[in-house]
Amino acid sequence: MKKNYHFNVIEYLASTQGATLVNVHADTTDDKIAAQNSKINNLTAQQKAAQTQVDQIQGQVSAIQSQQDKLSS
């Protein structure tokens, strides 16, 4: 009977420690995913800001070309 008791205790400890390790691993994975999502969001915001600048510059170029065409005529 004593062997079964020890085996049950060892089995219980192994299963609870395994669950803890799984939870720790999941938390670490979730943290990594959150960090990558943050990087993606930051890069997306930078891309939108850069596109806004490109659009503004293209508008300025078009205005300059229009003025140049008027002066050339």
C-alpha positions as CSV (number, residue, x, y, z in Angstrom):
1,M,0.0,0.0,0.0
2,K,2.9,2.3,0.8
3,K,4.2,2.0,-2.8
4,N,0.9,3.0,-4.2
5,Y,0.7,6.0,-2.0
6,H,4.2,7.2,-3.0
7,F,3.4,6.5,-6.7
8,N,0.2,8.6,-6.4
9,V,2.0,11.4,-4.7
10,I,4.7,11.4,-7.4
11,E,2.0,11.2,-10.1
12,Y,0.2,14.1,-8.6
13,L,3.3,16.2,-8.3
14,A,4.3,15.4,-11.9
15,S,0.9,16.3,-13.2
16,T,0.6,19.6,-11.3
17,Q,4.2,20.7,-12.2
18,G,3.5,19.8,-15.8
19,A,0.4,22.0,-15.7
20,T,2.4,24.8,-14.3
21,L,5.1,24.5,-17.0
22,V,2.4,24.5,-19.6
23,N,0.9,27.7,-18.1
24,V,4.3,29.3,-17.9
25,H,5.0,28.4,-21.5
26,A,1.6,29.7,-22.7
27,D,2.2,33.0,-20.8
28,T,5.6,33.3,-22.4
29,T,4.1,32.6,-25.8
30,D,1.3,35.1,-25.2
31,D,3.8,37.7,-24.2
32,K,5.8,37.1,-27.4
33,I,2.7,37.3,-29.5
34,A,1.7,40.6,-27.8
35,A,5.2,42.0,-28.4
36,Q,5.0,41.1,-32.1
37,N,1.5,42.6,-32.4
38,S,2.8,45.8,-30.9
39,K,5.7,45.9,-33.4
40,I,3.3,45.3,-36.2
41,N,0.9,48.0,-35.0
42,N,3.8,50.4,-34.7
43,L,5.1,49.7,-38.2
44,T,1.6,50.0,-39.6
45,A,1.3,53.4,-38.0
46,Q,4.7,54.4,-39.5
47,Q,3.6,53.2,-42.9
48,K,0.4,55.2,-42.8
49,A,2.4,58.3,-41.8
50,A,4.9,57.8,-44.6
51,Q,2.1,57.3,-47.1
52,T,0.5,60.6,-46.0
53,Q,3.8,62.3,-46.6
54,V,4.1,60.7,-50.0
55,D,0.6,61.8,-50.9
56,Q,1.4,65.4,-49.8
57,I,4.6,65.5,-51.8
58,Q,2.8,64.1,-54.9
59,G,0.3,66.9,-54.5
60,Q,3.1,69.4,-54.4
61,V,4.8,67.9,-57.4
62,S,1.5,68.1,-59.3
63,A,1.0,71.7,-58.4
64,I,4.6,72.6,-59.5
65,Q,4.1,70.7,-62.8
66,S,0.9,72.6,-63.4
67,Q,2.6,76.0,-62.7
68,Q,5.5,74.9,-65.0
69,D,3.1,74.1,-67.8
70,K,1.4,77.5,-67.4
71,L,4.8,79.3,-67.6
72,S,5.8,77.2,-70.6
73,S,2.7,78.0,-72.5
